[in-house]
Amino acid sequence: MQPRPPLIAMAWRPENGMTPHDYKGYEAAMILYVLALGSPNYAISPDAWQARIGNYQWAEFYGQEFINYAPLFIHQYSHIWIDFRGIHDAYTRDTGVDYFENSRRATYAQRAYAAANPKRFRGYGENMWGLTASIGPADAEGSVDGREIQFHTYWARGASSGDIRDDGTIAPTAAGGSLPFAPEIVVPALKEMQARHGERLFQRYGFIDAFNETFPASGLKGRDGVVHPEAWFTNNYLGIDQGPIVLMAANHRSGLVWQVMKKNPHIVRGLCRAGFTSGHLMTPDRRDEREGIRASPGETRPAQTPRAGTWGASSGGSILAALPSAHRATRSNAAGAIRNKVMVFTSRGNKSQNSAVARCRAQ
């Protein structure tokens, strides 16, 4: 998978072999590189991490300075598995902003973009935001409020410095997948979505993938889903979008997934070989949590370790409490299933895992 080492190619196809593109820069593949660096038998070279971070774009966007990338999923996916709070690679040591804080800033910037609403899409606001890769209404151009809008079906929507990909389509996973970063703005957004659109948006398996309040005014026919006077709603769920909502809720409530991964010797070894230091990678007597981390003026970072069973003092309470009891039961059962599988996984070889973790932390 490394035709152009030390980087990792994006794909291999039986018809054409390796693709000409590599995972490089700020993308969703941090977890891929950590796993590859931590492999006990086929580890890639440690210089791979430095090569992949070579073209980060640090910029200001709607009052936040951070490593920019437009779709929010880029700021979320690796964080599902790895707790990046307080640990630093070479790049974040220079900026003083760890990857968790970077994602928090990206989340705040998207909310601020929606509140400003420069493209004048219908429905956008402080509690109605979230651009990421998702299903959309149609690949067609329509006229709304005297201006032409190019709508899309599946598209990597997002907003960052110099890169706006927006057709008025909001994906609930964009907010939901950012829950641990900024519960104080995510929970009100999810509640507002559910309150405004009810069962058209929140159905048997939770939030459907996307909706667009501007599209009905175009008079266009949606490629899929249903066009109501209030919005276009897809009739599909995407597992890759549902998963982050559930898993990040688990991380916010108790750190469930993060705690499992901190005990995995391959993850810890990969982080160490990538050059990460501080935080949970240090032994308790040397711990220096979140050294040099800077929050933006007037904003509060979430606590280092979430308290089990809570949504945070500033989150406005659990969104689960605002949803119908049947949906709460579904989520409770799902959380129990996840927890049982996780416990089975962590019970295997804990002694050897812990010793490996200790050796890596001592590096």
N, C-alpha and C positions, 0 to 999 in steps of 0.2 A: 504493500500500500504506500510505498515511498519511492515513486519513480524520480522524484526531484527532492532528495533528502536535503535537510532533515525534516521537511514538511510532510504532512500526510495528505494523500490525494482524496478528493471528495467521494469518488466512487470507482467501482470496477464493473464493467459490463461484459458479458460473455461475447457479444458481437464485436466490441471495439477495444476491449481491455481497459486500461486505466484512463480516466478522464483527464483532460489537460489542465484541470483546475485543482488547486490545493486549498485546504483550510488554512487561511492566513488572516491575521488581523483580528479585530474584535468581532467575534461571531459566537454561535451557540456551541462550538466544539471544544470549549475549555475542558469539559468532562472527558471528551475523547482523548485529548492530549494527556490529561492526568492519568487515565487508565493505561495508555500506551507507555508512559514514562514509568509507571509502577508495575508493569508486567513482570512476573518472576522469571519468565523464560525468554520472552521476545521483546524486551524493553527497547524503546527507541533512545537515541542519543539525547542527553540533557540540553544540548544546544537547540533542540527543536522548539522549546518554549520561547527562548529568546528570539528565534526566527519568526514565530507566529505573532509576536507582539510588536513587530517592527513598524507597522503602519497604522497604529491607533490614531484616531482623530480626537484630540482633546479640544473642546470648543464650548462656548457659552450658548445656551438655547433657553429662551424664556426664563431668564434669571438664574439658571443653574449652569455650573461648569462641571463637565464630566466627559468621559469617553463616549462619543456620540455614535449611535446607530439607530436608524429610524424605527423599525418594528420592535415592540416591547418584548417579543419572545426571545430576542437575542440577549436581553438583560435578565432573563428568567431561567432558561432551561437548565444551565449548569448549576444554578443556585438551588434547584430542586433537590439535588443530591449532595452538594457540598456547602457547608457553612463557611462562607468567606469573610465573616465578621472578624476583624482584628488580625487577619493574616495577610502578609504582603509579599508580592514578588518584586523584582527589580523596578518595574514600572510604577507600581503603586507606592513603593517606598519613596520614590522621587516626588510623586504628587501629594503624598500624605492622605490619599483617599482610597480605601480598600474597595474591592469589587462590590461588596454589599452596599456600601454607601454610594457607589457609582450608580447602582441600579435604583436606589432610592431617589437620587437626583433625577434620573431619567423618567421615573414615574411622576414626580412632581412637575417636570417640564412638560410632559404630555397633558397633564391636567391643566396647566396654565395655558397651553396652546389651545385646548378645547374651550376654555373660558374666554379667551380672546377671540376665537373663531374667525380667523382672517378670511376664510373662504365662504363664510356665511351659510354654513350648513344648518339645517333645521334640527333643533333639539339639543345641540351642544351646550355644555355648561360645566360649572365646577363639579357637579355630581353626575355628569353624563359625558363620559370620555372613554377612550381606550382604542388605540390603533395598533394592529398587529396583523400578521398573516392570517387570513380568514376567507371564508366563502363570501361572495358578494352577489348583488342582484342580477347583473347583466353585463355583457360586453357591448355597450352601446352608448351613444351620446344623446343627451336630452337637454331640453331647455327648462330651467327653473328660475323663477324670479328674475327673468330677463338676462340670464347668463347661461352659457353652455357648460355642461358638466359631462366629463367622460367617466362613465361608470364601468366597473369591472366585476367579473365573477371572482374566482380565487385570485388573490393578489396579496403581495407582502406589503400591506399598508403600514404607515408609520410616519413619524415626524421627528426630525432632528435638524441640526444646523446644516443648511444647504441641501436638504433632502426631505421633501414633503411628498408623501404618497397618500392622498386622502380623497375619497369620493363620497364621504358622508356615512360610511359603513362603520359601525361600532361593534367590536367583539368583546363580550363580557370577560373572556379569558384574559384580555389585556389588563384589566383591572384586577381580576381575581388572582391571576398568577403573580401579582405584585403584593399580595397581602402582607407577607412578613416585612417587606421594605417600608410600607407606609399604611398601616391599618387605619390610621386616623382619616385618610382620604379614600381608601379603597372600600371600606365597609359602607360609608354613606353612598358611594357610587353604586354598589351592588344593590343596596336597598332601594335606591331611586329607580334603577332599571326595573326591578321586580314590581315596585309599586306603580310605576307609570304604565307598564305593558302587561302585567299580570301573566296569565297562562299562555298568552301568545308567545311570550319570551321565556318563561320559566315553566318547564313541563316535567314529564315523568322522570327524566334523568338529569334534571337541573336546567341550566341555561342552554338554549340552543346556540348555535355557533355565532350568529351575527344578525344585526338588524340595521335598517337605514330609514330614518324619518324623512329624508329629503326625496327619496326615489319616487314615492307615489305622485308627487306634484309634476313629475316629468311626463306622465302619461304613458310611459314605456311598459312593456310586459316583462315581468321577471323571468329569468331563465329557469329558476326553480323557486320553491317557497310560495308564499302567499303575500299579495299586496293588499293591505288594509288602508283605509284613509289615514290612519295614524302613522303607518310605517310599512316597509317591506320586511318580512321575517323569513329567514330560511327555514326549511323543515328538516334540517339535518343537524346532527351532532358530529363533531370530529374528536376522536379519542385523543389526538395529540393536543387538542385545546381543552378537553374536559379534564385530562390528567393533571395538568398544572394547577387547576383550581383546587382539586381534592388534596394533592400532595403538599401544596404550599399552605393550605389551611392546616394540615397536620403539623407542618413545621412551625407555623405561627403559634399554634395552641400548645405544643409540647416539645417541639424540636425532634419529633419522632424519626424522620428519615435522616436528618443530620446526625443524630446520635448514633444511629446504626453505622453510617459511613465513617464516622470518626474512629470506629473500632476496626475498620477494614484495613489490614496492613498494606494492601496494594494501593488504596486511595492515599493513605498517609505517605507511603514511599513515593508515589507520583508527585504529590505536592512538594515534598522535600527536594526531589530531583529537579522540579521546576524552579526551585529557588525560593519557595515560600518559607517565611519564618514568622515568629511571634504567635500570639493568641493560643489556640488550642493545640498547636504543634509543639509547644514548649512544655517541659516538665513542670509540675505545679510550683516548685521552688524557684523557677526561672520565669514564670509567666508574667508577661507584660502586655495585658490585653489592650488592644486598640491603640497602640502607641502612635502618636502623631496623627490620628484620625481627626478630620475637621468636618463639622457639620456646617451647612449653610446658615447664614445669619437668620435668627428668628425661628429656627426649626429644631426639633428635638429628635435625636436618634432613638430607635426602639431599644429596649433593654437588651443586654448581651445575651441573657438566657430567658426565653419565654417561660412564664409560669404555667404549668400544666393546667388545662381546663379553662383558660381565660383567653380573651381576645385583646387584652391590653387596656389600660385605664383610659386611653384616649380614643379607643376604637368605636365608641358608641354602642358597645354591647355586641353580642353574637348575632350575625346575620341569620344564623339558623333559627333563632327565636322568632324572627320576623316572617319565616316561611311556613307554609302549611305543614301540619303534623306528619302527613304521609311522606313528605319530602324529607323531613328531619329524620324519620325512621329509616328511610332508604340510606341516608348519609351515615347514620349511626351504624347500620349493619355493614356498610362498605368500610367504614373506618375500623370496625372490629375485625373484618376479614384481613385488611391490610396489616393490622397490628399482629394478628396471629401468624401470618406468613413471615413478618419481620422477626418475630421472636424465634421462630424455627430456624431462620437463617443465622441469627446471631448466637444461637446456642451451640452451633457447630464449631468446635475448635477454638473456643474463646481463650484458652490458656496460651496457645501458640500465637494467636492473633495479638493478644495484649503484649506479649514479649516482643513481637515484631514492631508494634507501635512504639514501645518504649525505646527500642534500638534506633528507630528512625528519629524520634524526638531528641535523642541524644546527639544527633549529628550536628 
